[in-house]
Amino acid sequence: MTGHIHKNRARNHYAAYSSVAAHAERHTDYLNAATLWDKAASTARSAPARFWAERRSEFCYNAAEKGWGKTNESAAV
């Protein structure tokens, strides 16, 4: 999955963006995930969905800034 979504292929843009964003998060591609969560937030049809996407985006930007998920990062904290 590349993270790029052709905007006219899905009727529910929020679902498409959030699905790819979650996939990027699971693979520790936090910067890409944050961008996708921003897009999901901008296409959300409800306030709770927009709120969730905005919080996920903030989390992912923070994770990217701190370098979480890098290959040399220790699994033990």
C-alpha positions in Angstrom: 0.0 0.0 0.0 1.4 3.3 -1.0 -0.7 5.8 0.9 -1.9 7.5 -2.2 -5.6 7.4 -2.9 -7.3 8.5 -6.0 -10.0 10.8 -4.6 -12.7 9.7 -7.0 -12.5 6.0 -6.4 -14.2 5.9 -3.0 -17.5 7.4 -2.1 -16.5 7.5 1.6 -13.2 9.4 1.5 -12.9 9.3 5.3 -13.0 5.5 5.4 -10.4 5.3 2.6 -8.0 7.7 4.1 -8.3 6.4 7.7 -7.8 2.8 6.5 -4.5 3.7 4.7 -3.5 5.9 7.6 -4.0 3.1 10.1 -2.0 0.7 7.9 0.9 3.3 7.8 0.7 3.6 11.6 1.0 -0.2 12.0 4.1 -0.1 9.9 5.6 2.8 11.8 5.4 5.2 8.8 4.2 8.0 11.1 4.8 11.0 8.9 2.8 9.4 6.1 0.1 8.3 8.6 -0.1 11.9 10.0 -0.7 13.3 6.5 -3.3 10.7 5.7 -5.1 11.4 9.1 -5.2 15.1 8.2 -6.9 14.2 4.9 -9.3 11.9 6.7 -10.2 14.7 9.2 -10.9 17.1 6.3 -13.3 14.6 4.8 -15.0 13.4 8.0 -18.8 13.6 8.0 -19.2 13.8 11.7 -17.6 15.7 14.6 -16.5 12.5 16.4 -14.8 11.2 13.3 -13.0 14.5 12.7 -11.9 14.7 16.3 -10.5 11.1 16.2 -8.6 11.8 12.9 -7.2 15.0 14.3 -6.0 13.3 17.5 -4.4 10.4 15.5 -2.7 13.0 13.2 -1.2 14.8 16.3 -0.1 11.5 17.7 1.6 10.5 14.4 3.3 13.8 14.0 4.7 13.5 17.5 5.8 9.9 16.9 7.6 11.0 13.7 9.3 13.9 15.4 10.6 11.7 18.2 11.7 9.0 15.7 9.6 6.2 17.0 9.6 3.0 15.1 13.0 3.3 13.6 14.9 0.1 13.0 17.5 0.7 15.7 15.0 1.6 18.4 14.9 -0.7 21.4 11.7 -2.6 21.9 12.2 -2.5 25.7 11.5 0.7 27.5 
